[in-house]
Structure formats: C-alpha cells, structure tokens
Amino acid sequence: MITTPRLLIRPFQDEDYTALFDYLANPDVYRFEPGEPITLEEAKQLTHERAQSTEFLAVILRSSQIMVGHLYFKQIDPPQFATWELGYIFNPKFHNQGYATEASKALLHYGFNELGIHRVFARCNPENIASWKVLEKLNMRREGYFRQKAFFRRDAQGSPLWFDALEYAILAEEMAA
C-alpha cells in the first residue's frame, strides 16, 4: 500500500466492484479509452480479475474510503530495461481535484525508490488535455507524437477510427532531481 495525505493506493479487492461500476458504466469515460460501458456483473468480474493482478491499483480517498479511480502500472519486456508503463482512469465525479496527479506521483516515487525502475512512460490522446496536463505536472517529458497510433472503434462502414497518441516519459534520475 502507498499513502499520500489524501489517498490510499492499494491492490483491488473484490468489494471494489460497485465503485468501479460507478465510473466504468459511464460512456464519457470511453471517449479516450478502449471498451464500452460495463454492466454490474462485468464490474464484479473485472474487479475480481484485477484483485488477482499486480498491474492495476485502486485509488481510495482516505477521508471517506471511496474508490475514486485506478492506476495501471506494468513492467514492459524485456525486464532488464526496467521500464514500466503508467496509466490511469478516474471517476469523473472526482475530476479536477488533483487525485490523478497525487496518486501517480506517489506511484512513480514508489517505483523508482522501491522497485529500482529506470524509466516510466505513458501515452494519451492529444485531445485528452486533462491527461497530458497530469503527465506534465509529474514532470514527465513529451517524447513523441504518434500519428494514427491505434484505434478502439470502427465507423458504420467498419473502417478503423484511428487516433493519434502522445508519449511522455521520465527517468529515475529526473524524478530524483
């Protein structure tokens, strides 16, 4: 577990499904993310899967014990490169309160100081201004702009709806500075 003045970052627990459902059932969450709104049953299954995984972490508001979002933190192959990918999704009800920045910063500190990580990167859609502003608040450096990097959806004719991506990164030595 990682704590900040306002947040607790911990592994998922099966009982987190209602909080996860609260925001992953919201169509607005998928504007920049893959997937579609989920059902309560899907939230139960997804929460159970995440409780068995080390890649997803629940972000809990310490004052109320409410889950306000989650982080994704996964080591990328090959392991000897000590590179990890960071991602996050937060409940829109809790946007614009600094939780994504606070949680991500604490996780970066943990990764660099406790896991011996060398580099962390994150990607986001250039239109997702709030997301790349979080990355910049973390002092991550914009390293690239990738045109038509991927697609999550198709149009009515079945053609991919491509989107661009920004890539940000930070090194252990930059985090320490």
Secondary structure, DSSP 8 states (H G I E B T S, - for coil): -EE-SSEEEEE--GGGHHHHHHHHT-GGGGGSSSS----HHHHHHHHHHHHT-SSEEEEEETTTTEEEEEEEEEEESSGGG-EEEEEEEE-GGGTTSSHHHHHHHHHHHHHHHHS---EEEEEE-TT-HHHHHHHHHTT-EEEEEEEEEEEEEE-TTS-EEEEEEEEEEEEHHHHH-
